[in-house]
Amino acid sequence: MERLGTGIGWRPEIADAVERMPDVDWVEVVAENLCPGHLPASLRRLRERGVTVIPHGVSLGLGGADRPDEGRLAALAERVETLGAPLVTEHIAFVRAGGPLTASPRLEAGHLLPVPRTRDALDVLCENIRIAQDALPVPLAVENIAALFSWPDEEMTEGQFLYELADRTGVRLLVDVANLHTNHVNRGEDPAAALAALPLEAIAYVHVAGGFERDGVWHDSHAHPVPRPVLDILADLAARVAPPGVLLERDENFPEPGELARELGAIRDVLETGRAAAADRPAPTPPAAAAPVAEHLDPARQRLALAEAALLSALVAGTPAPEGFDRVRLGVQARALARKRADVVAKVAPELPEILGDEYRPLFLGHAQRRPMTGGYRRDALDFAADLLLAGRPADGRTRRALREWWLERSGPAPRSARPGVRLARATRQALRRTSSRH
């Protein structure tokens, strides 16, 4: 595995700061945020300097019951080629459910949700990863995710699940130590036990990030400083193996560049401490041999599809929680999903909070309760505006007219402003205004 060193997640908000950091060895970028034909200038300059850029996918849903979408795989492969990346990463998660396997509407989570650690889920995940590996031009690494809740009747621990996954597919692992901490707080799972069970030779690199605790629940926010317990898990990992790379993730509430540099320095110090302790640790004992691979997966896919659809429907459509789940934790997750929808829609359609002002968030959260997301966030923004207009909202006529203009501009196959009739009407209005202003 290529040695990456210490890196940071590239985001547009900190692009200038990342470029000025002399000791950043590599960066990671969210694959879906890239347009291969129009790379940001900052990323182009980093690549010209020889900085490795790795695409990190978030939408494949490899842990879902369906086989990976060929279009999404092709798009991810295109980004790999554009960046000249040595590998590509995704998540062990499902992000959508429903559809033909369940004869129910397809729902989108807009978030990474945990797969059950069962034989069915593992068999399906292994086949999905093999399909992805065949479609991608470079090695694939998959990341363990954070979770607010547990599935009932799981058959494996986190470490056992990841070990068998790597053993059966040869996939590499992106180990997120912040997510191990999240699962320790939220699900009572021992991060040291998870690390001890991992196939350490399969680690591609490591994620480190911050979060916060509220009412006994840890939220993996990527918007706060890295806490000491996460660094302690990183030290434990470094004492077991020298990870090829470690990356600091930060997605919101970006601090001053000096604070980011200090966090990177703390990560390097922890890695040094871990390496010093490595000599005193005995060699790990591998888990028992993996179970045989299921030969016919259609029944497993359908069972997994039904389970994931029932769970996602409870989270985004208000249906009853499936038996065995912690209803309080599912409520926490449902509210977090709705808040994330509101935040992301505000980013992809910033005009909406500008038009609606302080009404935006309560109106959108009400929309999220009534209408699950069935497409992407841009479709969600259009649906939100349309639903408001059909209901005669908002009450203020001027605001409602501005919202209607925004919806008309974006709801057609091409921007309304680009259509000939609209351009002519707009030019005519402008000419009339100019004429009237002269008299």
C-alpha positions in Angstrom: 0.0 0.0 0.0 1.3 3.5 -0.9 2.4 5.6 2.0 0.2 8.6 2.1 1.4 10.4 5.3 -0.8 13.0 7.1 -3.6 14.7 5.2 -6.7 16.8 5.5 -10.1 16.7 3.9 -10.3 19.3 1.1 -13.3 21.5 1.3 -13.9 24.8 -0.7 -14.2 26.8 2.5 -10.6 25.9 3.6 -9.0 25.5 0.1 -6.7 28.5 0.5 -5.6 27.3 4.0 -4.9 23.8 2.8 -2.8 25.1 -0.1 -0.7 27.1 2.3 0.0 24.2 4.7 3.5 23.1 3.8 3.3 19.7 5.6 0.0 18.4 4.2 1.0 15.2 2.3 -2.4 14.4 0.7 -6.0 15.4 0.6 -9.3 13.7 0.3 -12.3 15.2 -1.6 -16.0 14.1 -1.6 -16.4 12.5 -5.0 -19.9 13.6 -5.7 -18.9 17.3 -5.2 -16.5 17.2 -8.2 -17.3 17.9 -11.8 -14.5 16.1 -13.7 -14.3 18.7 -16.5 -14.2 21.6 -14.1 -11.9 20.8 -11.2 -11.5 23.7 -8.7 -8.3 25.6 -9.3 -7.1 24.8 -5.8 -7.2 21.1 -6.4 -5.5 21.5 -9.8 -2.6 23.4 -8.1 -2.3 20.8 -5.4 -2.1 18.0 -8.0 0.5 20.0 -9.9 2.6 20.2 -6.7 2.5 16.4 -6.5 -0.1 16.3 -3.6 -2.2 13.0 -3.8 -5.9 13.6 -4.1 -8.2 10.7 -3.2 -12.0 10.7 -4.1 -14.3 9.7 -1.2 -17.7 8.5 -2.3 -20.9 8.9 -0.2 -23.7 7.7 -2.5 -23.1 4.2 -3.7 -24.9 2.5 -0.8 -22.8 -0.6 -0.9 -24.6 -2.0 2.2 -28.0 -1.7 0.5 -30.0 -4.7 -0.8 -29.7 -3.6 -4.5 -26.7 -4.2 -6.6 -24.5 -1.0 -7.1 -25.9 1.4 -9.7 -23.8 1.2 -12.9 -24.1 4.9 -13.5 -22.8 5.8 -10.0 -19.9 3.4 -10.4 -19.0 4.9 -13.8 -19.2 8.4 -12.4 -16.9 7.4 -9.5 -14.4 5.8 -11.9 -14.4 9.0 -14.0 -13.4 11.0 -10.9 -10.6 8.5 -10.1 -9.2 8.9 -13.6 -9.5 12.7 -13.5 -7.6 12.9 -10.2 -5.0 10.2 -11.0 -5.9 8.8 -7.6 -4.1 5.6 -6.4 -7.3 4.3 -4.7 -10.9 5.3 -4.1 -13.0 5.0 -0.9 -16.7 4.5 0.0 -18.7 3.5 3.1 -20.1 0.3 4.6 -23.6 1.7 4.7 -27.0 1.9 3.0 -28.4 5.3 1.9 -31.7 4.3 0.2 -34.2 1.5 0.4 -37.5 0.3 -1.1 -38.1 -0.2 -4.8 -38.8 -3.4 -6.7 -37.4 -5.8 -4.1 -40.0 -4.6 -1.6 -42.8 -3.4 -4.0 -42.7 -0.1 -2.1 -41.7 3.4 -3.0 -37.9 4.1 -3.0 -36.8 6.3 -0.2 -33.6 8.2 0.2 -31.9 8.7 3.6 -29.6 11.6 2.6 -27.2 10.0 5.2 -25.1 7.0 5.8 -27.0 4.4 7.8 -25.6 1.2 9.4 -26.2 -2.2 7.9 -27.1 -5.1 10.3 -24.1 -7.3 11.2 -25.8 -10.4 10.0 -24.9 -13.2 7.5 -27.5 -11.9 5.0 -26.1 -8.4 5.1 -22.5 -9.6 4.9 -23.2 -11.9 1.9 -24.9 -9.0 0.1 -22.2 -6.5 1.0 -19.5 -8.9 -0.2 -21.1 -9.3 -3.6 -21.8 -5.6 -3.9 -18.1 -4.8 -3.2 -16.9 -7.3 -5.8 -19.2 -5.7 -8.4 -17.7 -2.3 -7.4 -14.1 -3.6 -7.5 -14.7 -4.9 -11.0 -16.0 -1.5 -12.2 -13.3 0.7 -10.6 -9.8 1.3 -12.1 -8.0 1.4 -8.8 -8.3 -0.5 -5.4 -11.3 0.2 -3.3 -11.3 0.8 0.5 -14.5 0.9 2.6 -15.1 2.8 5.8 -16.8 1.8 9.0 -19.5 4.3 9.9 -20.8 5.9 13.0 -24.3 5.0 14.3 -26.8 6.4 16.7 -28.6 3.0 17.2 -28.1 -0.7 17.0 -29.9 -3.4 14.9 -31.5 -6.1 17.0 -30.2 -9.7 16.8 -26.9 -8.9 15.3 -24.6 -12.0 14.7 -21.2 -10.4 14.7 -19.2 -7.7 16.4 -17.8 -4.7 14.4 -14.3 -6.3 14.3 -15.6 -9.7 13.2 -17.8 -8.2 10.5 -14.9 -6.1 9.1 -12.4 -9.0 9.3 -14.6 -11.3 7.4 -15.5 -8.7 4.8 -11.8 -8.0 4.0 -11.0 -11.7 4.1 -13.7 -12.7 1.6 -13.3 -9.8 -0.8 -9.7 -8.5 -0.5 -11.2 -5.0 -0.1 -9.1 -2.5 1.9 -10.3 -0.8 5.0 -10.6 2.9 5.8 -10.7 2.8 9.6 -12.4 5.8 11.1 -11.3 6.0 14.7 -13.8 8.8 15.4 -16.6 6.4 14.4 -15.2 3.7 16.7 -15.6 6.3 19.5 -19.1 7.1 18.4 -20.1 3.5 18.5 -18.5 3.1 21.9 -20.6 5.9 23.4 -23.9 5.1 21.5 -23.7 1.3 21.3 -21.4 0.3 24.1 -18.9 -1.3 21.7 -15.3 -1.6 22.8 -13.0 0.2 20.3 -9.9 -1.8 21.5 -11.7 -5.1 20.8 -12.7 -3.8 17.3 -9.1 -2.9 16.6 -7.8 -6.2 17.9 -10.1 -8.1 15.5 -9.1 -6.1 12.3 -6.9 -7.5 9.6 -4.3 -4.8 10.1 -2.6 -5.5 6.8 -5.8 -4.4 5.0 -5.8 -0.8 6.3 -5.6 1.7 3.5 -5.7 4.8 5.8 -7.4 6.3 8.8 -9.9 9.0 9.5 -9.9 11.3 12.5 -12.7 13.8 13.3 -14.5 15.6 16.1 -18.0 15.5 17.4 -20.1 16.3 20.5 -22.2 14.6 23.1 -25.8 15.5 23.9 -28.1 13.7 26.3 -25.8 10.6 26.3 -25.7 10.4 22.5 -22.5 11.1 20.6 -23.0 13.0 17.3 -20.2 12.6 14.7 -20.5 16.2 13.5 -17.1 16.7 11.8 -17.6 20.3 13.0 -15.8 20.2 16.3 -12.2 19.7 17.5 -10.9 16.2 17.8 -11.5 15.0 21.4 -8.9 13.2 23.5 -10.7 9.8 23.4 -10.5 9.7 19.6 -6.8 10.5 19.7 -6.4 7.7 22.3 -8.0 5.2 19.9 -5.7 6.5 17.1 -2.7 5.9 19.5 -4.0 2.3 20.1 -4.2 1.7 16.4 -0.7 3.1 15.8 0.7 0.8 18.5 -0.7 -2.1 16.5 0.3 -1.1 13.0 1.8 1.9 11.2 -1.2 3.2 9.1 -0.2 4.2 5.6 -2.1 7.5 6.0 -4.1 9.5 8.5 -6.5 12.2 7.5 -8.2 15.0 9.5 -11.9 15.5 8.5 -13.7 18.8 9.0 -16.9 19.7 7.2 -18.4 22.7 9.1 -17.6 25.4 11.6 -14.1 25.7 10.1 -11.6 27.1 12.5 -8.6 29.4 11.8 -5.8 27.8 9.7 -3.6 27.8 12.8 -6.1 25.6 14.7 -6.2 23.1 11.8 -2.4 23.0 11.7 -2.4 22.3 15.5 -4.8 19.5 15.1 -2.7 18.0 12.4 0.3 18.4 14.7 -1.5 16.6 17.5 -2.3 13.7 15.2 1.4 13.4 14.2 2.4 13.4 17.9 0.0 10.6 18.6 1.3 8.5 15.8 4.8 8.9 17.1 3.7 7.8 20.6 1.9 4.9 19.1 4.9 3.7 17.1 7.0 3.9 20.3 4.6 1.6 22.0 4.3 -0.9 19.2 7.4 -2.8 20.1 5.9 -3.8 23.5 2.7 -5.3 22.1 2.4 -9.0 21.3 1.4 -10.1 17.8 -2.4 -10.2 17.3 -4.3 -13.5 17.0 -6.5 -13.6 13.9 -10.2 -14.5 14.3 -11.6 -17.9 13.2 -11.9 -18.7 9.6 -14.6 -17.1 7.6 -17.9 -18.8 6.9 -18.5 -20.0 3.3 -19.9 -17.5 0.8 -23.6 -18.0 0.0 -24.1 -19.2 -3.6 -27.5 -17.8 -4.2 -28.1 -14.3 -2.8 -31.6 -13.3 -4.1 -33.4 -14.5 -0.9 -30.8 -12.7 1.2 -31.2 -9.5 -0.8 -34.9 -9.6 -0.4 -34.8 -10.2 3.3 -32.2 -7.4 3.7 -34.3 -5.1 1.4 -37.4 -5.6 3.6 -35.5 -4.9 6.8 -33.8 -1.8 5.5 -37.0 -0.4 4.0 -38.9 -0.8 7.2 -36.2 0.9 9.1 -35.8 3.8 6.7 -39.6 4.3 6.5 -39.7 4.6 10.3 -36.9 7.2 10.1 -38.2 9.4 7.3 -41.9 8.6 6.7 -43.2 8.3 10.3 -44.1 4.6 10.2 -43.8 2.5 13.4 -40.4 1.5 14.5 -39.6 -2.2 13.5 -39.6 -4.6 16.4 -36.5 -4.7 18.6 -35.2 -1.2 17.8 -34.7 1.5 20.5 -37.5 3.9 19.6 -35.9 6.8 21.5 -32.7 6.3 19.5 -34.6 6.1 16.3 -36.3 9.3 17.2 -32.9 11.0 17.7 -31.8 9.7 14.3 -35.0 10.8 12.6 -34.6 14.4 13.9 -30.9 14.4 12.9 -31.9 13.3 9.3 -34.5 16.1 9.1 -32.0 18.7 10.3 -29.4 17.5 7.8 -31.9 17.7 5.0 -32.6 21.3 5.9 -28.9 22.1 6.1 -28.0 20.5 2.8 -31.0 21.9 0.9 -29.9 25.3 2.2 -26.5 24.8 0.7 -27.6 23.4 -2.7 -30.4 26.0 -3.0 -29.2 29.0 -0.9 -31.9 31.2 -2.4 -34.5 29.4 -0.4 -33.3 30.6 3.1 -32.7 34.0 1.5 -36.3 34.2 0.3 -38.0 32.7 3.3 -35.7 34.2 6.0 -36.4 32.9 9.6 -39.3 30.9 8.3 -37.1 28.6 6.2 -36.1 26.1 8.9 -39.5 25.5 10.6 -41.2 25.3 7.2 -38.6 22.8 5.9 -38.7 20.6 9.0 -42.5 20.5 8.6 -42.0 19.5 5.0 -39.5 16.8 6.0 -42.1 15.3 8.4 -44.8 15.1 5.7 -42.7 14.1 2.7 -39.8 11.6 2.6 -37.0 12.3 0.2 -37.2 10.2 -2.9 -34.6 11.8 -5.0 -31.5 13.9 -4.4 -31.3 17.1 -2.5 -31.9 19.4 -5.5 -35.2 17.5 -6.2 -36.0 17.9 -2.5 -35.5 21.6 -2.7 -38.0 21.8 -5.7 -40.5 19.6 -3.9 -40.3 21.8 -0.8 -41.0 24.9 -2.8 -43.8 23.3 -4.8 -45.5 22.0 -1.6 -45.4 25.4 0.0 -46.9 27.1 -3.1 -49.7 24.5 -3.4 -50.5 25.2 0.3 -50.6 28.9 -0.3 -47.5 29.5 1.8 -45.8 31.6 2.9 -48.6 34.0 3.9 -46.7 37.1 2.7 -47.6 37.7 -0.9 -44.3 39.2 -1.9 -42.4 36.3 -0.4 -44.7 33.8 -2.1 -44.2 35.5 -5.5 -40.4 35.4 -5.1 -40.6 31.7 -4.2 -42.8 31.0 -7.2 -40.3 32.8 -9.5 -37.5 30.7 -8.0 -39.5 27.5 -8.6 -40.4 28.4 -12.1 -36.8 29.2 -12.9 -35.5 25.8 -11.8 -38.3 23.3 -12.3 -38.1 22.8 -16.1 -35.8 20.8 -18.2 -33.7 23.9 -18.7 -33.5 27.1 -16.6 -36.5 29.2 -17.3 -34.3 32.2 -17.8 -32.6 30.4 -20.7 -35.8 29.7 -22.6 -36.3 32.0 -25.7 -39.8 33.1 -24.7 -38.7 34.0 -21.2 -35.6 35.8 -22.5 -37.8 37.8 -24.9 -40.3 38.7 -22.2 -37.5 39.7 -19.8 -35.9 41.9 -22.5 -39.2 43.5 -23.3 -39.9 44.3 -19.7 -36.4 45.8 -19.3 -36.9 47.9 -22.5 -40.2 49.2 -21.3 -38.7 50.1 -17.9 -35.9 52.0 -19.7 -38.4 53.8 -21.9 -40.6 54.8 -19.0 -37.6 56.0 -17.0 -36.8 58.5 -19.8 -40.3 60.2 -19.7 
